[in-house]
Amino acid sequence: MPNYDFKLDLSLSRKSQKEIARLLEKTYNAKILEDDNDTSEYDILAIIKEKRYSFEIKDDYMAEKTGNIAIEYFSRGKPSGISTTQADFYIYIINTVKKENYCYMIKVSKLKELIKDNLFFRSVDGGDKGSHTLCYLFKENIFSKYSRRLYVK
């Protein structure tokens, strides 16, 4: 479960970034150049088929229960998440209780297009207490139509 505490959740996120780096290596024969970037630009940098790609990684511990995908765009009084990432791809991890965790990989440009086209069903305020984190909520069945599903071991 999320802790709704940035510092505690950060350690979980770093673990997920390492798992996704291994998944990219295994699935795409990626050479990982960076898997712990602390900027808002991206989280992972890799070379796949001689081309450089960057990835934004997000964890979700409630999506299994709610069926919603939350895409952050504003937090702590400033743009964040999808608004600030410079990544090529957005990888959204669904952490499950009983089943194998999985993720959706989508081009950031495509995700921004879905937002522009209002394919999300509402915007919500969530996250850590006092963070005023704003997110676009997508139904998972809609989000999955535009993404590639991968399994995280």
Secondary structure, DSSP 8 states (H G I E B T S, - for coil): ---S-HHHHHHHHHHHHHHHHHHHHHHH--EEEES---SSS-SEEEEETTEEEEEEEEEESSHHHH-EEEEEEEETTEE-GGGT---SEEEEEE--SSS--EEEEEEHHHHHHHHHTT-S-EEEEESSTT--EEEEEEEHHHHHHTSEEEE--
